[in-house]
Amino acid sequence: MKRWIVLAAFAATLLVPSFVLGQPCPPVNVNLSVADQAQTWWMVLLDLLVQLSAPLVTMILGVLGTWMVRKLGKKWDSEKQEAVIRLTDNMIAAGVSFAEEQGRKALRADKVKTEGADKMQSAVDFIRQQLDASGLPGIGEDELKKLIEARLHQERTKPDGLIPNEPADTSSES
């Protein structure tokens, strides 16, 4: 849809001035008196200038229109990439939360603590299913694991993070 808008803007930028500049001036009546012809000399000059400058103006507007199309296309592509990154980040956060919740459920039901590798695999599987369902490009398993670990690190470094940091040394050194 956005490409059609850009194409329409390009066509309007190129064609409207060409049609306006390409209109000839009204013909000069040569049967007029010298005084009347003196009043219309500027129309002949204007017609000549328009005919000479119309191709040049059309070329300049064409170049400007092409530049505008490329600039808008890059902007919209970068917005799309940012949206995909945000969506992927949300899926990774959801995968981490899903794995943590599955670990909590297993702990409540069986009183057995789920190992970190099992949680990691659960999160990877969840994220992979979400990516496949959304139609986003796939991410390799190693890359997913790195992204999950980065997300966990972000959670750990939050001031009120749910994952506690290593206990601080409470011994006082004097």
Short mmCIF file of the C-alpha atoms (twelve columns), coordinates in Angstrom:
data_MODEL
# 
_entry.id   MODEL 
# 
loop_
_atom_site.group_PDB 
_atom_site.id 
_atom_site.type_symbol 
_atom_site.label_atom_id 
_atom_site.label_alt_id 
_atom_site.label_comp_id 
_atom_site.label_asym_id 
_atom_site.label_seq_id 
_atom_site.Cartn_x 
_atom_site.Cartn_y 
_atom_site.Cartn_z 
_atom_site.pdbx_PDB_model_num 
ATOM 1   C CA . MET A 1   0.000  0.000   0.000   1 
ATOM 2   C CA . LYS A 2   2.794  2.385   0.896   1 
ATOM 3   C CA . ARG A 3   4.539  1.732   -2.421  1 
ATOM 4   C CA . TRP A 4   1.387  2.827   -4.269  1 
ATOM 5   C CA . ILE A 5   1.279  6.064   -2.274  1 
ATOM 6   C CA . VAL A 6   4.915  6.761   -3.099  1 
ATOM 7   C CA . LEU A 7   4.325  5.923   -6.755  1 
ATOM 8   C CA . ALA A 8   1.307  8.262   -6.903  1 
ATOM 9   C CA . ALA A 9   3.319  11.062  -5.262  1 
ATOM 10  C CA . PHE A 10  6.129  10.502  -7.761  1 
ATOM 11  C CA . ALA A 11  3.706  10.584  -10.700 1 
ATOM 12  C CA . ALA A 12  2.058  13.758  -9.421  1 
ATOM 13  C CA . THR A 13  5.447  15.390  -8.858  1 
ATOM 14  C CA . LEU A 14  6.528  14.543  -12.377 1 
ATOM 15  C CA . LEU A 15  3.369  14.890  -14.454 1 
ATOM 16  C CA . VAL A 16  1.475  17.873  -13.001 1 
ATOM 17  C CA . PRO A 17  4.262  20.420  -13.605 1 
ATOM 18  C CA . SER A 18  4.857  18.934  -17.069 1 
ATOM 19  C CA . PHE A 19  1.222  19.463  -18.009 1 
ATOM 20  C CA . VAL A 20  1.173  22.973  -16.575 1 
ATOM 21  C CA . LEU A 21  4.462  24.018  -18.169 1 
ATOM 22  C CA . GLY A 22  3.628  22.351  -21.453 1 
ATOM 23  C CA . GLN A 23  0.550  24.491  -22.062 1 
ATOM 24  C CA . PRO A 24  1.240  26.929  -24.893 1 
ATOM 25  C CA . CYS A 25  0.489  30.603  -24.536 1 
ATOM 26  C CA . PRO A 26  -2.404 31.925  -26.587 1 
ATOM 27  C CA . PRO A 27  -1.383 32.804  -30.128 1 
ATOM 28  C CA . VAL A 28  -0.476 36.381  -30.904 1 
ATOM 29  C CA . ASN A 29  -2.730 38.052  -33.407 1 
ATOM 30  C CA . VAL A 30  -0.461 39.551  -36.055 1 
ATOM 31  C CA . ASN A 31  -3.227 41.785  -37.375 1 
ATOM 32  C CA . LEU A 32  -3.033 43.943  -34.276 1 
ATOM 33  C CA . SER A 33  -1.720 47.441  -34.310 1 
ATOM 34  C CA . VAL A 34  1.844  48.120  -33.220 1 
ATOM 35  C CA . ALA A 35  0.632  49.412  -29.849 1 
ATOM 36  C CA . ASP A 36  -1.431 46.275  -29.236 1 
ATOM 37  C CA . GLN A 37  1.466  44.057  -30.351 1 
ATOM 38  C CA . ALA A 38  3.772  45.882  -27.931 1 
ATOM 39  C CA . GLN A 39  1.481  44.851  -25.063 1 
ATOM 40  C CA . THR A 40  1.656  41.139  -25.999 1 
ATOM 41  C CA . TRP A 41  5.397  40.739  -26.697 1 
ATOM 42  C CA . TRP A 42  5.911  39.343  -23.215 1 
ATOM 43  C CA . MET A 43  3.484  36.517  -24.003 1 
ATOM 44  C CA . VAL A 44  5.644  35.422  -26.924 1 
ATOM 45  C CA . LEU A 45  8.756  35.602  -24.752 1 
ATOM 46  C CA . LEU A 46  7.027  33.671  -21.975 1 
ATOM 47  C CA . ASP A 47  5.928  30.975  -24.426 1 
ATOM 48  C CA . LEU A 48  9.492  30.612  -25.666 1 
ATOM 49  C CA . LEU A 49  10.891 30.399  -22.120 1 
ATOM 50  C CA . VAL A 50  8.317  27.809  -21.104 1 
ATOM 51  C CA . GLN A 51  9.075  25.661  -24.134 1 
ATOM 52  C CA . LEU A 52  12.803 25.862  -23.424 1 
ATOM 53  C CA . SER A 53  12.573 25.248  -19.685 1 
ATOM 54  C CA . ALA A 54  9.858  22.545  -19.611 1 
ATOM 55  C CA . PRO A 55  12.213 19.633  -20.383 1 
ATOM 56  C CA . LEU A 56  14.782 20.892  -17.880 1 
ATOM 57  C CA . VAL A 57  12.198 21.351  -15.117 1 
ATOM 58  C CA . THR A 58  10.748 17.914  -15.900 1 
ATOM 59  C CA . MET A 59  14.179 16.298  -15.568 1 
ATOM 60  C CA . ILE A 60  14.867 18.084  -12.275 1 
ATOM 61  C CA . LEU A 61  11.474 17.081  -10.888 1 
ATOM 62  C CA . GLY A 62  12.061 13.515  -12.029 1 
ATOM 63  C CA . VAL A 63  15.358 13.363  -10.162 1 
ATOM 64  C CA . LEU A 64  13.779 14.916  -7.052  1 
ATOM 65  C CA . GLY A 65  10.856 12.494  -7.256  1 
ATOM 66  C CA . THR A 66  13.203 9.516   -7.527  1 
ATOM 67  C CA . TRP A 67  15.186 10.744  -4.529  1 
ATOM 68  C CA . MET A 68  11.954 11.189  -2.547  1 
ATOM 69  C CA . VAL A 69  10.787 7.654   -3.406  1 
ATOM 70  C CA . ARG A 70  14.097 6.155   -2.278  1 
ATOM 71  C CA . LYS A 71  14.180 8.210   0.922   1 
ATOM 72  C CA . LEU A 72  10.622 7.262   1.890   1 
ATOM 73  C CA . GLY A 73  11.245 3.628   0.973   1 
ATOM 74  C CA . LYS A 74  14.294 3.474   3.239   1 
ATOM 75  C CA . LYS A 75  12.378 5.133   6.060   1 
ATOM 76  C CA . TRP A 76  9.473  2.706   5.796   1 
ATOM 77  C CA . ASP A 77  11.860 -0.263  5.544   1 
ATOM 78  C CA . SER A 78  13.694 0.827   8.689   1 
ATOM 79  C CA . GLU A 79  10.363 1.230   10.502  1 
ATOM 80  C CA . LYS A 80  9.442  -2.293  9.425   1 
ATOM 81  C CA . GLN A 81  12.775 -3.659  10.666  1 
ATOM 82  C CA . GLU A 82  12.325 -1.919  14.012  1 
ATOM 83  C CA . ALA A 83  8.851  -3.435  14.344  1 
ATOM 84  C CA . VAL A 84  10.254 -6.914  13.604  1 
ATOM 85  C CA . ILE A 85  12.986 -6.402  16.218  1 
ATOM 86  C CA . ARG A 86  10.439 -5.292  18.828  1 
ATOM 87  C CA . LEU A 87  8.203  -8.255  18.015  1 
ATOM 88  C CA . THR A 88  11.132 -10.677 18.242  1 
ATOM 89  C CA . ASP A 89  12.208 -9.162  21.563  1 
ATOM 90  C CA . ASN A 90  8.667  -9.554  22.903  1 
ATOM 91  C CA . MET A 91  8.641  -13.187 21.752  1 
ATOM 92  C CA . ILE A 92  11.945 -13.826 23.522  1 
ATOM 93  C CA . ALA A 93  10.600 -12.273 26.728  1 
ATOM 94  C CA . ALA A 94  7.478  -14.414 26.401  1 
ATOM 95  C CA . GLY A 95  9.628  -17.518 25.847  1 
ATOM 96  C CA . VAL A 96  11.649 -16.793 28.980  1 
ATOM 97  C CA . SER A 97  8.462  -16.247 30.981  1 
ATOM 98  C CA . PHE A 98  6.940  -19.424 29.560  1 
ATOM 99  C CA . ALA A 99  9.984  -21.509 30.525  1 
ATOM 100 C CA . GLU A 100 10.048 -20.012 34.029  1 
ATOM 101 C CA . GLU A 101 6.344  -20.719 34.489  1 
ATOM 102 C CA . GLN A 102 6.742  -24.298 33.282  1 
ATOM 103 C CA . GLY A 103 9.574  -24.711 35.788  1 
ATOM 104 C CA . ARG A 104 7.384  -23.345 38.592  1 
ATOM 105 C CA . LYS A 105 4.528  -25.680 37.646  1 
ATOM 106 C CA . ALA A 106 6.860  -28.676 37.611  1 
ATOM 107 C CA . LEU A 107 8.272  -27.667 40.995  1 
ATOM 108 C CA . ARG A 108 4.764  -27.403 42.505  1 
ATOM 109 C CA . ALA A 109 3.512  -30.646 41.006  1 
ATOM 110 C CA . ASP A 110 6.522  -32.939 41.350  1 
ATOM 111 C CA . LYS A 111 8.631  -31.042 43.872  1 
ATOM 112 C CA . VAL A 112 11.486 -31.446 41.387  1 
ATOM 113 C CA . LYS A 113 13.515 -28.454 40.289  1 
ATOM 114 C CA . THR A 114 13.757 -28.071 36.509  1 
ATOM 115 C CA . GLU A 115 17.309 -27.776 35.247  1 
ATOM 116 C CA . GLY A 116 18.474 -24.689 33.393  1 
ATOM 117 C CA . ALA A 117 19.132 -26.602 30.169  1 
ATOM 118 C CA . ASP A 118 15.563 -27.904 30.159  1 
ATOM 119 C CA . LYS A 119 14.217 -24.406 30.685  1 
ATOM 120 C CA . MET A 120 16.449 -23.104 27.894  1 
ATOM 121 C CA . GLN A 121 15.201 -25.779 25.496  1 
ATOM 122 C CA . SER A 122 11.607 -25.075 26.511  1 
ATOM 123 C CA . ALA A 123 12.105 -21.361 25.819  1 
ATOM 124 C CA . VAL A 124 13.807 -22.068 22.474  1 
ATOM 125 C CA . ASP A 125 10.971 -24.367 21.386  1 
ATOM 126 C CA . PHE A 126 8.338  -21.827 22.441  1 
ATOM 127 C CA . ILE A 127 10.044 -18.966 20.580  1 
ATOM 128 C CA . ARG A 128 10.579 -21.103 17.480  1 
ATOM 129 C CA . GLN A 129 6.833  -21.984 17.430  1 
ATOM 130 C CA . GLN A 130 5.917  -18.318 17.823  1 
ATOM 131 C CA . LEU A 131 8.263  -17.271 15.009  1 
ATOM 132 C CA . ASP A 132 6.878  -19.958 12.699  1 
ATOM 133 C CA . ALA A 133 3.283  -18.989 13.526  1 
ATOM 134 C CA . SER A 134 3.919  -15.286 12.899  1 
ATOM 135 C CA . GLY A 135 5.717  -15.809 9.590   1 
ATOM 136 C CA . LEU A 136 8.861  -14.022 10.742  1 
ATOM 137 C CA . PRO A 137 12.227 -15.292 9.510   1 
ATOM 138 C CA . GLY A 138 13.686 -18.133 11.531  1 
ATOM 139 C CA . ILE A 139 16.576 -17.699 13.925  1 
ATOM 140 C CA . GLY A 140 19.178 -20.378 14.540  1 
ATOM 141 C CA . GLU A 141 19.125 -22.248 17.845  1 
ATOM 142 C CA . ASP A 142 22.509 -20.915 18.947  1 
ATOM 143 C CA . GLU A 143 21.418 -17.365 18.182  1 
ATOM 144 C CA . LEU A 144 18.160 -17.888 20.083  1 
ATOM 145 C CA . LYS A 145 20.092 -19.150 23.102  1 
ATOM 146 C CA . LYS A 146 22.313 -16.058 22.993  1 
ATOM 147 C CA . LEU A 147 19.270 -13.776 22.794  1 
ATOM 148 C CA . ILE A 148 17.605 -15.598 25.701  1 
ATOM 149 C CA . GLU A 149 20.745 -15.297 27.811  1 
ATOM 150 C CA . ALA A 150 20.971 -11.589 26.961  1 
ATOM 151 C CA . ARG A 151 17.347 -11.148 28.009  1 
ATOM 152 C CA . LEU A 152 17.999 -12.973 31.288  1 
ATOM 153 C CA . HIS A 153 20.993 -10.716 31.908  1 
ATOM 154 C CA . GLN A 154 18.769 -7.679  31.373  1 
ATOM 155 C CA . GLU A 155 16.351 -9.051  33.955  1 
ATOM 156 C CA . ARG A 156 19.166 -9.663  36.424  1 
ATOM 157 C CA . THR A 157 20.542 -6.148  36.107  1 
ATOM 158 C CA . LYS A 158 17.202 -4.454  36.735  1 
ATOM 159 C CA . PRO A 159 17.044 -2.825  40.163  1 
ATOM 160 C CA . ASP A 160 13.878 -4.751  40.999  1 
ATOM 161 C CA . GLY A 161 14.621 -7.797  38.848  1 
ATOM 162 C CA . LEU A 162 12.943 -11.065 39.659  1 
ATOM 163 C CA . ILE A 163 16.148 -13.035 39.233  1 
ATOM 164 C CA . PRO A 164 18.414 -12.276 42.198  1 
ATOM 165 C CA . ASN A 165 22.029 -11.332 41.699  1 
ATOM 166 C CA . GLU A 166 24.808 -13.172 43.430  1 
ATOM 167 C CA . PRO A 167 24.775 -12.474 47.171  1 
ATOM 168 C CA . ALA A 168 26.906 -9.521  48.129  1 
ATOM 169 C CA . ASP A 169 29.831 -9.982  50.484  1 
ATOM 170 C CA . THR A 170 28.565 -8.827  53.884  1 
ATOM 171 C CA . SER A 171 31.822 -9.167  55.772  1 
ATOM 172 C CA . SER A 172 33.291 -5.881  56.842  1 
ATOM 173 C CA . GLU A 173 36.934 -5.346  56.173  1 
ATOM 174 C CA . SER A 174 38.737 -2.930  58.463  1 
# 
